[in-house]
Amino acid sequence: MSRIFSLLSLLLAWLPLLAIAQTGGFGINATRLIYPQGAESISVTVRNTMTAQPYLVQAKISGSQDGSQPAPFLTRPPLFRLEPNSVNQIRILEQKSILPRDRESVFYFHASAIPASSAPLSPNQQSGVHGNAQFGVGNIIKMFYRPANLPSSSMAAQQSLQFSKVKEGLQLKNNSPYFVSFASLRVGKQAIKLDTPAALMIAPFSSHIYPTTIAQGSVIHWETINDEGGINAFSYNLP
């Protein structure tokens, strides 16, 4: 198993892994995860829709999107074979940690897969991985650790964002303990670029300024991603 794990890590290092939740063949059956404080574990399902190709899958939780920062969570199993036309459930378990209790924390669930041998592993096999890595794929989704007894709700946080016109453009404030992720943001008919992590997701009790030109009385339209991965739409008239 250690040899398989080493080869998997080496092959994945060669790949520009795609940070998406839906990929033909291999994918995650979720777009985001919520881990409530006090939960013994949560589960997420990965799928293989290929008719003949099995995958060797590695799963982990990290504190950064590039996977370089550790996180106080374990995945079970961390490495497994996913057969064609099948799904597998991965458990995520919290380790002992000291995380903020007055706001959410964000982590990243990584599920990376490379083609495995077409036949199941046997005790006599030296390796279950082909040498060609061009078909490897990686999926990443966010996992939000949600402390118990936070005030209000994530939906209210998305709706209650505060917008104001400032010298540099449009200032947004999130005064809630929840992360708010955008699907889109417009000032009137002008789309605002969400091309950085800070612009795309607003952390609890933080603010962000979007460089743009704002006319008096502009209408702000924003779409946010809810806990289920759906889209909520809101608007606000700037005074």
C-alpha positions in Angstrom: 0.0 0.0 0.0 2.8 2.4 0.8 4.2 1.8 -2.7 0.9 2.6 -4.3 0.5 5.7 -2.1 4.0 7.0 -3.2 3.3 6.4 -6.9 0.0 8.1 -6.6 1.6 11.2 -5.0 4.3 11.3 -7.7 1.8 11.0 -10.6 -0.5 13.6 -9.1 2.4 16.1 -8.8 2.7 16.1 -12.6 -1.0 17.0 -13.1 -2.6 20.5 -13.2 -5.5 19.3 -11.1 -8.8 20.9 -11.8 -10.5 22.6 -8.9 -14.1 21.6 -9.8 -16.7 19.4 -8.3 -18.1 17.9 -11.5 -15.9 15.9 -13.9 -16.8 13.3 -16.5 -15.9 9.9 -15.2 -14.9 10.8 -11.7 -16.4 13.5 -9.4 -17.8 14.5 -6.1 -21.6 14.4 -5.5 -21.6 17.8 -3.7 -20.4 21.3 -4.3 -19.7 22.2 -0.6 -19.8 20.7 2.8 -20.9 21.9 6.2 -19.3 20.4 9.3 -21.4 21.2 12.4 -19.6 21.6 15.7 -20.0 18.5 17.8 -20.7 16.1 14.9 -19.0 12.8 15.2 -18.4 12.8 11.4 -19.9 13.9 8.1 -19.9 12.0 4.8 -19.4 12.9 1.2 -19.9 10.6 -1.8 -17.5 10.3 -4.8 -18.6 8.6 -8.1 -17.1 6.9 -11.1 -19.4 6.9 -14.1 -16.9 5.2 -16.4 -18.1 1.8 -17.7 -14.7 0.0 -17.6 -12.1 2.3 -16.0 -11.5 2.0 -12.2 -9.7 4.8 -10.3 -7.3 4.9 -7.4 -8.6 7.8 -5.2 -6.9 9.8 -2.5 -8.9 12.0 -0.2 -7.9 14.6 2.3 -8.9 17.8 4.1 -6.5 20.8 4.0 -6.5 24.3 5.3 -5.7 25.8 1.8 -6.9 25.3 -1.7 -3.4 24.2 -2.9 -3.4 21.5 -0.2 -0.2 22.7 1.5 -1.7 23.6 4.9 -2.7 20.9 7.4 -6.2 20.7 8.8 -7.6 19.1 12.0 -9.7 16.6 10.1 -9.2 13.0 8.9 -10.7 11.2 5.9 -11.8 7.5 6.1 -10.7 5.9 3.9 -7.9 8.2 2.7 -6.9 5.9 -0.2 -9.1 3.4 -2.0 -10.0 1.9 -5.3 -13.2 3.1 -7.0 -14.7 0.6 -9.4 -16.5 1.5 -12.7 -20.1 2.6 -12.4 -19.8 2.8 -8.6 -19.8 5.3 -5.7 -18.0 5.3 -2.4 -18.8 7.2 0.7 -15.9 9.0 2.5 -16.2 9.9 6.2 -14.7 13.1 7.5 -13.8 13.2 11.2 -12.7 16.1 13.3 -9.6 15.7 15.4 -9.0 17.6 18.6 -8.5 21.2 17.7 -9.1 24.8 18.8 -11.1 26.5 16.2 -13.0 29.8 16.6 -16.4 29.4 18.2 -17.8 32.8 17.2 -17.5 32.3 13.4 -17.1 29.8 10.7 -13.8 28.4 9.5 -13.1 27.2 5.9 -11.3 24.1 4.8 -10.9 22.2 1.5 -11.8 18.7 0.6 -9.5 17.2 -2.0 -10.4 14.1 -4.0 -7.7 13.1 -6.5 -7.9 10.1 -8.8 -5.7 8.4 -11.4 -6.6 5.4 -13.5 -6.0 2.1 -11.7 -5.4 -1.3 -13.3 -8.4 -2.8 -15.1 -8.4 -5.9 -12.8 -8.8 -5.8 -9.0 -5.7 -5.8 -6.9 -4.4 -9.2 -5.9 -1.8 -10.1 -3.3 0.7 -11.0 -6.0 0.4 -7.7 -7.9 3.3 -5.3 -7.5 1.2 -2.2 -8.3 -2.3 -1.3 -9.3 -1.5 1.9 -11.1 -0.6 2.4 -14.8 2.3 4.5 -15.7 0.3 6.9 -17.9 -0.9 9.8 -15.8 -2.5 12.0 -18.5 -6.0 11.0 -17.4 -5.5 12.0 -13.7 -8.1 14.4 -12.2 -8.5 16.3 -9.0 -11.6 17.8 -7.5 -11.7 20.4 -4.7 -14.7 21.7 -2.8 -15.0 23.9 0.3 -15.9 22.6 3.7 -17.2 25.1 6.3 -16.8 24.3 10.0 -19.9 25.8 11.7 -19.8 26.3 15.4 -22.9 25.7 17.4 -25.3 28.5 18.4 -24.1 31.1 15.9 -26.6 33.9 15.7 -29.0 34.3 12.8 -28.3 32.0 9.7 -26.1 31.7 6.6 -29.1 32.7 4.5 -29.6 35.9 6.5 -25.9 36.6 6.2 -26.1 36.4 2.4 -29.1 38.8 2.3 -27.8 41.3 4.9 -24.5 42.3 3.2 -23.9 46.0 3.5 -22.9 48.0 0.3 -21.6 51.5 0.1 -20.0 53.8 -2.4 -16.4 54.7 -1.5 -13.7 56.6 -3.3 -12.1 53.3 -4.6 -15.4 51.8 -5.8 -18.0 49.6 -4.1 -17.4 48.5 -0.5 -19.0 45.4 0.8 -19.2 44.5 4.5 -20.1 41.1 6.0 -21.0 41.7 9.6 -22.1 38.1 10.2 -20.2 35.0 11.5 -20.7 33.2 8.2 -18.7 33.0 5.0 -20.5 34.4 2.0 -19.6 33.0 -1.5 -20.7 34.9 -4.6 -22.0 33.4 -7.9 -22.2 36.9 -9.4 -22.2 40.6 -8.6 -23.5 43.5 -10.6 -23.8 47.2 -10.3 -26.7 48.0 -12.6 -25.9 46.1 -15.8 -22.2 46.1 -15.1 -20.7 42.8 -14.0 -18.1 43.0 -11.2 -15.1 40.7 -11.7 -14.8 38.0 -9.1 -11.3 37.0 -10.1 -9.6 36.6 -6.8 -10.4 34.5 -3.7 -11.0 37.7 -1.6 -13.5 39.0 -4.2 -15.3 35.6 -4.6 -15.8 34.8 -0.9 -16.2 37.2 1.9 -15.0 36.0 5.3 -16.9 36.6 8.5 -16.7 40.1 10.1 -14.7 41.4 7.1 -15.0 43.8 4.1 -13.8 44.1 0.6 -13.7 46.9 -2.0 -14.4 46.2 -5.6 -12.8 48.8 -8.0 -15.6 50.1 -10.2 -17.5 53.2 -11.2 -20.8 53.7 -9.4 -23.5 56.2 -10.4 -25.8 57.7 -7.8 -28.8 55.5 -7.1 -27.3 52.4 -8.7 -28.9 49.0 -8.0 -26.7 46.3 -6.7 -27.6 42.7 -7.7 -25.8 39.8 -6.2 -26.2 36.0 -6.3 -24.8 33.8 -3.5 -24.2 30.1 -3.1 -26.3 28.6 -0.3 -25.5 25.6 1.9 -27.0 23.1 -0.6 -25.0 24.6 -3.5 -28.0 26.4 -4.9 -28.2 30.1 -5.9 -29.9 32.9 -4.0 -30.5 36.3 -5.7 -30.8 39.6 -3.9 -30.7 43.3 -4.8 -30.2 46.7 -3.0 -30.6 50.3 -4.1 -27.7 52.4 -3.2 -28.8 55.7 -1.7 
